[in-house]
């Protein structure tokens, strides 16, 4: 399937990290390659938990050879312990992409929801339903972390940001704003 872009989507989490690999063709049609959840024991020391997440993502990269990695951007959460674990898992995912020479991009939950359902505040069930429809699955992808990873992969392929080889002009207004903010922090 040389004409398809193979995207690894990662929904970062410290206890459950969703991973999904899809092949997406230029006509936006997509095929499921792999979906799963990498888990770590909540009672294990943080370094072991991060090592478990890293090992699972490494295995997916080795087994499925993605062209690009899309990770959910840690955007805003009320629970500090949850956001810390999510941020740590996100950092591991981005590091592994770099170690494997893969371009990586991040997308906010509302970007993903808008790309998949057309509505940035869609409910999880709506996202799962659309992912199942797009990938022609007989059942909704479970658990939600796995469905979110597939949604991330589809969103990235459909939006084709710079990490997927697209031009900056193809970015959405939200993506342009994020890119400008990130550029400003590097000054």
N, CA, C and O of each residue as an XYZ file, in Angstrom:
748
protein
N       0.839     -1.168      0.000
C       0.000      0.000      0.000
C       0.891      1.241      0.000
O       0.837      2.053      0.923
N       1.713      1.380     -1.044
C       2.711      2.438     -1.108
C       2.087      3.829     -1.163
O       2.721      4.789     -0.725
N       0.884      3.972     -1.677
C       0.269      5.295     -1.807
C      -0.428      5.754     -0.534
O      -1.023      6.831     -0.514
N      -0.367      4.966      0.517
C      -1.027      5.323      1.767
C      -0.016      5.870      2.763
O       1.157      5.494      2.762
N      -0.494      6.756      3.599
C       0.289      7.267      4.713
C      -0.054      6.409      5.921
O      -1.225      6.265      6.272
N       0.964      5.837      6.559
C       0.726      5.017      7.752
C       0.971      5.902      8.977
O       2.079      6.391      9.196
N      -0.077      6.095      9.760
C      -0.013      6.991     10.911
C      -0.218      6.203     12.197
O      -1.157      5.417     12.319
N       0.683      6.430     13.156
C       0.527      5.898     14.501
C      -0.068      7.006     15.356
O       0.565      8.041     15.568
N      -1.278      6.794     15.846
C      -1.927      7.731     16.752
C      -1.715      7.263     18.176
O      -1.836      6.075     18.474
N      -1.397      8.208     19.064
C      -1.158      7.868     20.464
C      -1.995      8.781     21.347
O      -1.870     10.005     21.306
N      -2.858      8.149     22.152
C      -3.639      8.858     23.165
C      -2.903      8.631     24.481
O      -3.111      7.611     25.139
N      -2.034      9.585     24.875
C      -1.141      9.327     26.002
C      -1.865      9.220     27.331
O      -2.823      9.942     27.608
N      -1.383      8.309     28.127
C      -1.888      8.126     29.476
C      -0.892      7.270     30.226
O      -0.178      6.470     29.621
N      -0.835      7.426     31.509
C       0.139      6.688     32.302
C      -0.362      5.294     32.659
O       0.425      4.349     32.703
N      -1.651      5.153     32.913
C      -2.213      3.833     33.218
C      -2.627      3.122     31.940
O      -2.373      1.928     31.781
N      -3.266      3.851     31.025
C      -3.695      3.312     29.730
C      -3.279      4.299     28.649
O      -3.702      5.455     28.651
N      -2.449      3.833     27.730
C      -1.991      4.655     26.609
C      -2.530      4.015     25.329
O      -2.089      2.938     24.929
N      -3.480      4.683     24.701
C      -4.076      4.142     23.482
C      -3.122      4.274     22.307
O      -2.469      5.304     22.141
N      -3.044      3.229     21.493
C      -2.223      3.240     20.282
C      -3.068      2.716     19.127
O      -3.779      1.721     19.263
N      -2.980      3.397     17.993
C      -3.727      2.968     16.820
C      -2.945      3.291     15.565
O      -2.398      4.385     15.428
N      -2.893      2.350     14.658
C      -2.187      2.540     13.397
C      -3.190      2.379     12.263
O      -3.929      1.397     12.199
N      -3.199      3.372     11.364
C      -4.082      3.327     10.204
C      -3.296      3.669      8.951
O      -2.322      4.421      9.000
N      -3.722      3.119      7.845
C      -3.225      3.502      6.523
C      -4.298      4.378      5.905
O      -5.458      3.977      5.808
N      -3.909      5.585      5.484
C      -4.860      6.528      4.917
C      -4.385      6.924      3.526
O      -3.258      7.383      3.342
N      -5.269      6.738      2.555
C      -4.958      7.057      1.169
C      -5.319      8.506      0.847
O      -6.001      9.170      1.627
N      -4.870      8.979     -0.275
C      -5.103     10.371     -0.681
C      -6.587     10.712     -0.763
O      -6.964     11.868     -0.576
N      -7.432      9.724     -1.039
C      -8.873      9.985     -1.121
C      -9.542      9.983      0.261
O     -10.769     10.023      0.354
N      -8.742      9.936      1.328
C      -9.165      9.964      2.724
C      -9.739      8.635      3.208
O     -10.163      8.534      4.359
N      -9.758      7.624      2.358
C     -10.210      6.320      2.833
C      -9.116      5.734      3.718
O      -7.930      5.994      3.516
N      -9.530      4.942      4.698
C      -8.578      4.457      5.686
C      -8.803      2.989      5.993
O      -9.907      2.460      5.857
N      -7.722      2.351      6.410
C      -7.752      0.947      6.778
C      -7.089      0.774      8.136
O      -6.022      1.332      8.390
N      -7.718      0.007      8.995
C      -7.150     -0.299     10.309
C      -5.969     -1.247     10.133
O      -6.070     -2.256      9.434
N      -4.857     -0.919     10.767
C      -3.675     -1.776     10.779
C      -3.516     -2.423     12.152
O      -3.273     -3.625     12.260
N      -3.657     -1.613     13.199
C      -3.471     -2.108     14.569
C      -4.175     -1.171     15.536
O      -4.234      0.037     15.304
N      -4.701     -1.718     16.605
C      -5.258     -0.906     17.684
C      -5.034     -1.642     18.993
O      -5.130     -2.868     19.057
N      -4.736     -0.883     20.030
C      -4.516     -1.502     21.328
C      -4.308     -0.464     22.407
O      -4.419      0.741     22.178
N      -4.002     -0.967     23.591
C      -3.733     -0.114     24.745
C      -2.484     -0.652     25.426
O      -2.375     -1.846     25.703
N      -1.550      0.241     25.691
C      -0.361     -0.095     26.472
C      -0.683      0.284     27.912
O      -1.104      1.407     28.187
N      -0.486     -0.648     28.818
C      -0.857     -0.410     30.214
C       0.369     -0.413     31.121
O       1.384     -1.047     30.833
N       0.237      0.319     32.228
C       1.251      0.245     33.279
C       0.524      0.098     34.609
O      -0.604      0.564     34.773
N       1.178     -0.547     35.538
C       0.572     -0.801     36.849
C       0.532      0.482     37.674
O       1.570      1.106     37.894
N      -0.652      0.882     38.133
C      -0.775      2.127     38.903
C       0.079      2.159     40.178
O       0.448      3.236     40.647
N       0.390      0.993     40.736
C       1.170      0.966     41.978
C       2.674      0.842     41.742
O       3.442      0.799     42.703
N       3.109      0.783     40.480
C       4.539      0.687     40.175
C       5.201      2.061     40.282
O       4.529      3.082     40.139
N       6.503      2.095     40.530
C       7.214      3.380     40.547
C       7.117      4.060     39.174
O       7.032      3.395     38.142
N       7.131      5.387     39.186
C       6.927      6.160     37.962
C       7.895      5.765     36.856
O       7.498      5.679     35.694
N       9.154      5.525     37.194
C      10.124      5.174     36.143
C       9.782      3.837     35.488
O      10.011      3.665     34.291
N       9.246      2.903     36.243
C       8.834      1.620     35.669
C       7.583      1.791     34.814
O       7.436      1.145     33.777
N       6.695      2.655     35.252
C       5.476      2.908     34.477
C       5.828      3.528     33.130
O       5.293      3.122     32.098
N       6.722      4.505     33.138
C       7.143      5.144     31.885
C       7.880      4.155     30.993
O       7.725      4.178     29.772
N       8.684      3.281     31.605
C       9.389      2.258     30.821
C       8.395      1.289     30.174
O       8.606      0.851     29.043
N       7.319      0.954     30.879
C       6.291      0.068     30.311
C       5.620      0.733     29.112
O       5.417      0.099     28.076
N       5.279      2.010     29.256
C       4.646      2.745     28.153
C       5.614      2.814     26.969
O       5.217      2.577     25.827
N       6.868      3.134     27.237
C       7.873      3.226     26.169
C       8.040      1.890     25.458
O       8.109      1.840     24.230
N       8.106      0.811     26.226
C       8.267     -0.514     25.616
C       7.109     -0.874     24.705
O       7.310     -1.442     23.632
N       5.900     -0.546     25.127
C       4.724     -0.833     24.302
C       4.714     -0.029     23.019
O       4.404     -0.562     21.953
N       5.051      1.258     23.110
C       5.084      2.097     21.903
C       6.200      1.649     20.971
O       6.014      1.606     19.755
N       7.372      1.313     21.540
C       8.482      0.805     20.712
C       8.052     -0.440     19.922
O       8.378     -0.583     18.743
N       7.323     -1.327     20.586
C       6.870     -2.560     19.924
C       5.933     -2.241     18.763
O       6.026     -2.860     17.703
N       5.039     -1.290     18.954
C       4.109     -0.913     17.878
C       4.888     -0.312     16.706
O       4.605     -0.630     15.550
N       5.857      0.546     16.992
C       6.671      1.140     15.928
C       7.427      0.045     15.181
O       7.454      0.040     13.950
N       8.038     -0.877     15.911
C       8.801     -1.961     15.278
C       7.909     -2.884     14.457
O       8.286     -3.298     13.361
N       6.741     -3.206     14.973
C       5.853     -4.152     14.297
C       5.127     -3.557     13.084
O       4.811     -4.280     12.140
N       4.861     -2.245     13.104
C       3.981     -1.676     12.087
C       4.603     -0.577     11.225
O       3.981     -0.141     10.257
N       5.813     -0.120     11.550
C       6.535      0.828     10.712
C       5.760      2.044     10.256
O       5.598      2.242      9.051
N       5.269      2.875     11.177
C       4.521      4.063     10.759
C       5.410      5.072     10.031
O       6.631      5.074     10.192
N       4.775      5.928      9.228
C       5.470      7.023      8.542
C       5.531      8.270      9.410
O       6.428      9.099      9.254
N       4.581      8.402     10.320
C       4.448      9.598     11.141
C       3.727      9.221     12.429
O       2.982      8.242     12.473
N       3.956     10.011     13.476
C       3.316      9.786     14.766
C       2.474     11.009     15.116
O       2.939     12.143     15.004
N       1.242     10.776     15.537
C       0.344     11.850     15.983
C      -0.012     11.596     17.441
O      -0.478     10.512     17.794
N       0.209     12.594     18.282
C       0.002     12.463     19.721
C      -1.004     13.507     20.173
O      -0.989     14.646     19.707
N      -1.885     13.101     21.094
C      -2.820     14.087     21.629
C      -2.053     15.116     22.442
O      -1.241     14.774     23.301
N      -2.326     16.380     22.156
C      -1.670     17.478     22.865
C      -2.324     17.636     24.234
O      -3.547     17.708     24.354
N      -1.485     17.688     25.254
C      -1.990     17.951     26.597
C      -2.461     19.392     26.588
O      -1.658     20.315     26.450
N      -3.749     19.581     26.733
C      -4.330     20.892     26.528
C      -4.738     21.524     27.848
O      -4.159     22.535     28.245
N      -5.699     20.966     28.524
C      -6.140     21.498     29.813
C      -6.912     20.413     30.550
O      -7.806     19.775     29.994
N      -6.555     20.222     31.788
C      -7.289     19.294     32.637
C      -7.299     19.866     34.049
O      -6.365     20.563     34.446
N      -8.333     19.579     34.793
C      -8.441     20.083     36.158
C      -7.600     19.271     37.135
O      -7.082     19.824     38.106
N      -7.456     17.980     36.899
C      -6.771     17.088     37.819
C      -5.266     17.100     37.541
O      -4.822     16.601     36.507
N      -4.480     17.671     38.463
C      -3.033     17.791     38.257
C      -2.334     16.451     38.103
O      -1.447     16.314     37.260
N      -2.715     15.454     38.905
C      -2.028     14.163     38.801
C      -2.305     13.519     37.448
O      -1.425     12.866     36.887
N      -3.501     13.688     36.922
C      -3.826     13.136     35.605
C      -3.060     13.857     34.515
O      -2.517     13.215     33.616
N      -3.006     15.179     34.577
C      -2.308     15.927     33.541
C      -0.812     15.632     33.573
O      -0.173     15.602     32.522
N      -0.245     15.417     34.747
C       1.187     15.102     34.839
C       1.484     13.762     34.166
O       2.429     13.658     33.383
N       0.693     12.750     34.462
C       0.906     11.440     33.837
C       0.715     11.497     32.337
O       1.466     10.882     31.581
N      -0.295     12.240     31.911
C      -0.554     12.389     30.476
C       0.609     13.100     29.799
O       1.044     12.694     28.721
N       1.114     14.156     30.425
C       2.243     14.895     29.862
C       3.494     14.024     29.806
O       4.238     14.077     28.826
N       3.735     13.230     30.836
C       4.902     12.354     30.837
C       4.801     11.302     29.726
O       5.780     11.047     29.025
N       3.637     10.701     29.567
C       3.449      9.701     28.506
C       3.564     10.354     27.130
O       4.099      9.753     26.198
N       3.065     11.573     27.004
C       3.185     12.308     25.749
C       4.651     12.557     25.399
O       5.063     12.392     24.251
N       5.428     12.954     26.399
C       6.861     13.171     26.184
C       7.565     11.903     25.736
O       8.427     11.947     24.859
N       7.206     10.779     26.329
C       7.793      9.491     25.927
C       7.455      9.210     24.462
O       8.328      8.802     23.696
N       6.207      9.422     24.069
C       5.786      9.164     22.686
C       6.560     10.034     21.702
O       7.022      9.548     20.670
N       6.701     11.318     22.020
C       7.414     12.230     21.126
C       8.906     11.890     21.062
O       9.518     11.975     19.997
N       9.480     11.511     22.186
C      10.883     11.100     22.216
C      11.109      9.867     21.340
O      12.071      9.812     20.574
N      10.224      8.886     21.455
C      10.368      7.662     20.662
C      10.218      7.952     19.172
O      10.909      7.343     18.355
N       9.334      8.866     18.809
C       9.219      9.251     17.400
C      10.559      9.798     16.921
O      11.045      9.410     15.859
N      11.153     10.693     17.696
C      12.443     11.275     17.314
C      13.531     10.212     17.234
O      14.333     10.215     16.300
N      13.566      9.310     18.199
C      14.580      8.242     18.186
C      14.469      7.349     16.959
O      15.470      6.805     16.492
N      13.267      7.199     16.441
C      13.052      6.362     15.256
C      13.061      7.177     13.964
O      12.775      6.640     12.894
N      13.384      8.458     14.051
C      13.449      9.309     12.863
C      12.092      9.583     12.235
O      11.995      9.832     11.034
N      11.054      9.537     13.044
C       9.697      9.746     12.530
C       9.235     11.166     12.817
O       9.419     11.656     13.931
N       8.640     11.836     11.836
C       8.046     13.134     12.142
C       6.887     12.931     13.113
O       6.209     11.904     13.088
N       6.676     13.920     13.960
C       5.605     13.827     14.952
C       4.830     15.136     14.977
O       5.368     16.205     14.688
N       3.572     15.027     15.325
C       2.713     16.202     15.449
C       1.785     15.976     16.628
O       1.528     14.841     17.031
N       1.289     17.077     17.173
C       0.318     16.986     18.260
C      -0.971     17.675     17.831
O      -0.957     18.643     17.070
N      -2.075     17.157     18.332
C      -3.397     17.699     18.023
C      -4.205     17.768     19.307
O      -4.158     16.852     20.128
N      -4.944     18.853     19.479
C      -5.792     18.994     20.662
C      -7.019     18.088     20.526
O      -7.402     17.718     19.416
N      -7.630     17.737     21.654
C      -8.849     16.931     21.581
C      -9.931     17.567     20.712
O     -10.612     16.862     19.966
N     -10.101     18.885     20.796
C     -11.154     19.519     19.991
C     -10.815     19.482     18.501
O     -11.722     19.376     17.676
N      -9.526     19.567     18.131
C      -9.139     19.420     16.722
C      -9.510     18.029     16.205
O     -10.035     17.875     15.102
N      -9.224     17.028     17.030
C      -9.500     15.645     16.636
C     -11.002     15.430     16.494
O     -11.460     14.861     15.503
N     -11.759     15.878     17.471
C     -13.215     15.720     17.419
C     -13.804     16.419     16.194
O     -14.676     15.872     15.519
N     -13.326     17.619     15.917
C     -13.826     18.360     14.754
C     -13.475     17.639     13.454
O     -14.294     17.580     12.537
N     -12.264     17.091     13.369
C     -11.854     16.393     12.154
C     -12.670     15.122     11.933
O     -13.010     14.790     10.798
N     -12.981     14.417     13.008
C     -13.656     13.125     12.899
C     -15.164     13.267     12.793
O     -15.795     12.573     11.995
N     -15.753     14.158     13.586
C     -17.216     14.256     13.632
C     -17.764     15.543     13.024
O     -18.961     15.639     12.751
N     -16.902     16.525     12.811
C     -17.364     17.816     12.331
C     -17.777     18.745     13.455
O     -18.239     19.859     13.205
N     -17.611     18.291     14.712
C     -18.030     19.076     15.871
C     -16.962     18.948     16.951
O     -16.699     17.847     17.434
N     -16.344     20.065     17.334
C     -15.233     20.066     18.277
C     -15.570     19.689     19.699
O     -14.670     19.443     20.502
N     -16.861     19.638     20.034
C     -17.273     19.239     21.382
C     -18.015     17.914     21.380
O     -18.835     17.657     22.262
N     -17.734     17.078     20.401
C     -18.421     15.784     20.285
C     -18.153     14.919     21.516
O     -17.113     15.035     22.165
N     -19.106     14.061     21.816
C     -18.965     13.104     22.919
C     -18.116     11.922     22.458
O     -17.955     11.681     21.261
N     -17.574     11.187     23.438
C     -16.726     10.024     23.124
C     -17.450      9.014     22.231
O     -16.852      8.464     21.306
N     -18.728      8.771     22.503
C     -19.483      7.799     21.712
C     -19.582      8.239     20.251
O     -19.508      7.408     19.346
N     -19.748      9.541     20.021
C     -19.802     10.047     18.645
C     -18.471      9.800     17.930
O     -18.452      9.402     16.765
N     -17.369     10.036     18.626
C     -16.043      9.817     18.040
C     -15.864      8.332     17.727
O     -15.446      7.973     16.626
N     -16.179      7.473     18.693
C     -16.051      6.027     18.481
C     -16.896      5.567     17.290
O     -16.446      4.758     16.479
N     -18.108      6.082     17.194
C     -19.007      5.699     16.111
C     -18.448      6.104     14.751
O     -18.487      5.319     13.804
N     -17.933      7.317     14.654
C     -17.369      7.780     13.381
C     -16.096      7.025     13.026
O     -15.880      6.703     11.858
N     -15.250      6.736     14.010
C     -14.036      5.961     13.755
C     -14.419      4.587     13.218
O     -13.829      4.112     12.247
N     -15.399      3.948     13.843
C     -15.848      2.634     13.378
C     -16.392      2.713     11.952
O     -16.141      1.821     11.141
N     -17.129      3.766     11.650
C     -17.705      3.925     10.318
C     -16.601      4.142      9.273
O     -16.602      3.504      8.220
N     -15.665      5.043      9.570
C     -14.582      5.355      8.630
C     -13.726      4.122      8.354
O     -13.338      3.870      7.213
N     -13.435      3.355      9.406
C     -12.572      2.181      9.250
C     -13.351      0.909      8.900
O     -12.772     -0.172      8.786
N     -14.667      1.051      8.730
C     -15.530     -0.076      8.372
C     -15.375     -1.249      9.366
O     -15.167     -2.398      8.978
N     -15.485     -0.909     10.649
C     -15.369     -1.905     11.707
C     -16.754     -2.433     12.061
O     -17.742     -1.706     11.961
N     -16.826     -3.673     12.467
C     -18.099     -4.268     12.853
C     -18.581     -3.810     14.223
O     -19.772     -3.880     14.527
N     -17.643     -3.339     15.050
C     -17.992     -2.890     16.395
C     -17.208     -1.617     16.717
O     -16.205     -1.307     16.074
N     -17.685     -0.894     17.721
C     -16.974      0.301     18.145
C     -15.622     -0.093     18.728
O     -15.529     -1.072     19.468
N     -14.571      0.661     18.400
C     -13.269      0.340     18.991
C     -13.311      0.590     20.496
O     -13.801      1.623     20.952
N     -12.798     -0.357     21.250
C     -12.792     -0.292     22.713
C     -11.389     -0.554     23.223
O     -10.640     -1.258     22.545
N     -10.989     -0.047     24.349
C     -11.674      0.965     25.125
C     -11.566      2.340     24.457
O     -11.022      2.462     23.359
N     -12.082      3.359     25.120
C     -12.098      4.713     24.555
C     -10.687      5.199     24.217
O     -10.509      5.944     23.253
N      -9.686      4.789     24.995
C      -8.302      5.212     24.726
C      -7.856      4.731     23.344
O      -7.180      5.459     22.617
N      -8.232      3.517     22.991
C      -7.868      2.959     21.684
C      -8.600      3.694     20.566
O      -8.012      4.000     19.529
N      -9.879      3.976     20.778
C     -10.649      4.726     19.779
C     -10.072      6.124     19.591
O      -9.998      6.620     18.467
N      -9.663      6.758     20.685
C      -9.070      8.094     20.598
C      -7.766      8.065     19.819
O      -7.473      8.996     19.068
N      -6.976      7.006     19.988
C      -5.720      6.885     19.249
C      -5.987      6.768     17.749
O      -5.286      7.377     16.942
N      -6.994      5.991     17.380
C      -7.360      5.874     15.964
C      -7.860      7.208     15.423
O      -7.538      7.587     14.297
N      -8.648      7.918     16.227
C      -9.153      9.233     15.817
C      -7.995     10.210     15.601
O      -8.017     10.993     14.652
N      -7.001     10.168     16.462
C      -5.820     11.019     16.308
C      -5.105     10.726     14.997
O      -4.718     11.642     14.271
N      -4.935      9.448     14.702
C      -4.249      9.057     13.469
C      -5.021      9.542     12.246
O      -4.431     10.077     11.307
N      -6.329      9.356     12.257
C      -7.153      9.808     11.136
C      -7.116     11.329     11.005
O      -6.970     11.857      9.902
N      -7.247     12.021     12.116
C      -7.199     13.482     12.109
C      -5.900     13.960     11.474
O      -5.906     14.839     10.612
N      -4.797     13.381     11.905
C      -3.507     13.830     11.378
C      -3.409     13.595      9.872
O      -2.981     14.475      9.125
N      -3.800     12.425      9.443
C      -3.706     12.114      8.007
C      -4.597     13.035      7.188
O      -4.204     13.483      6.110
N      -5.790     13.319      7.687
C      -6.717     14.169      6.946
C      -6.282     15.620      6.942
O      -6.513     16.337      5.968
N      -5.659     16.058      8.015
C      -5.238     17.464      8.095
C      -3.876     17.684      7.464
O      -3.563     18.788      7.018
N      -3.073     16.646      7.426
C      -1.749     16.698      6.794
C      -0.962     17.945      7.156
O      -0.616     18.748      6.290
N      -0.680     18.102      8.453
C       0.144     19.212      8.920
C       1.562     19.065      8.419
O       1.851     18.117      7.689
N       2.462     19.968      8.783
C       3.832     19.949      8.294
C       4.556     18.642      8.560
O       5.389     18.233      7.751
N       4.267     17.973      9.670
C       4.955     16.723      9.975
C       4.565     15.617      9.015
O       5.274     14.616      8.916
N       3.468     15.768      8.313
C       3.038     14.766      7.342
C       3.417     15.183      5.927
O       3.006     14.543      4.959
N       4.193     16.244      5.802
C       4.660     16.651      4.488
C       3.866     17.770      3.856
O       4.162     18.163      2.727
N       2.855     18.304      4.552
C       2.043     19.375      3.994
C       2.689     20.731      4.183
O       3.658     20.865      4.931
N       2.165     21.719      3.521
C       2.674     23.078      3.640
C       1.971     23.785      4.783
O       0.878     23.395      5.194
N       2.607     24.822      5.287
C       2.034     25.574      6.399
C       0.668     26.150      6.029
O      -0.177     26.330      6.906
N       0.438     26.440      4.758
C      -0.837     27.012      4.324
C      -1.994     26.036      4.542
O      -3.152     26.455      4.563
N      -1.699     24.736      4.706
C      -2.747     23.741      4.899
C      -3.194     23.647      6.361
O      -4.141     22.923      6.668
N      -2.533     24.363      7.258
C      -2.881     24.291      8.664
C      -4.207     24.992      8.931
O      -4.575     25.951      8.254
N      -4.907     24.488      9.932
C      -6.134     25.145     10.369
C      -5.754     26.406     11.149
O      -4.599     26.548     11.550
N      -6.697     27.321     11.372
C      -6.376     28.496     12.185
C      -5.849     28.129     13.574
O      -4.920     28.766     14.072
N      -6.430     27.114     14.197
C      -5.956     26.695     15.519
C      -4.528     26.175     15.450
O      -3.718     26.470     16.329
N      -4.207     25.394     14.402
C      -2.851     24.883     14.258
C      -1.866     26.022     14.008
O      -0.751     25.996     14.530
N      -2.258     27.013     13.223
C      -1.377     28.164     12.991
C      -1.129     28.925     14.287
O      -0.009     29.363     14.546
N      -2.172     29.085     15.103
C      -2.020     29.790     16.382
C      -1.067     29.031     17.306
O      -0.218     29.636     17.960
N      -1.212     27.696     17.357
C      -0.311     26.893     18.186
C       1.120     27.015     17.683
O       2.044     27.188     18.479
N       1.311     26.927     16.375
C       2.653     27.027     15.808
C       3.280     28.378     16.125
O       4.467     28.447     16.446
N       2.501     29.450     16.040
C       3.013     30.786     16.369
C       3.373     30.888     17.836
O       4.398     31.476     18.180
N       2.551     30.329     18.706
C       2.830     30.369     20.141
C       4.104     29.585     20.470
O       4.928     30.030     21.267
N       4.254     28.402     19.841
C       5.458     27.602     20.076
C       6.701     28.325     19.558
O       7.750     28.290     20.201
N       6.591     28.968     18.418
C       7.715     29.714     17.857
C       8.111     30.855     18.785
O       9.298     31.123     18.974
N       7.126     31.520     19.359
C       7.392     32.642     20.264
C       8.133     32.182     21.523
O       8.937     32.935     22.072
N       7.877     30.974     21.979
C       8.552     30.480     23.190
C      10.005     30.125     22.933
O      10.779     30.000     23.882
N      10.398     29.958     21.677
C      11.787     29.605     21.341
C      12.675     30.822     21.163
O      13.876     30.681     20.933
N      12.110     32.010     21.264
C      12.898     33.238     21.073
C      13.752     33.543     22.266
O      14.475     34.539     22.269
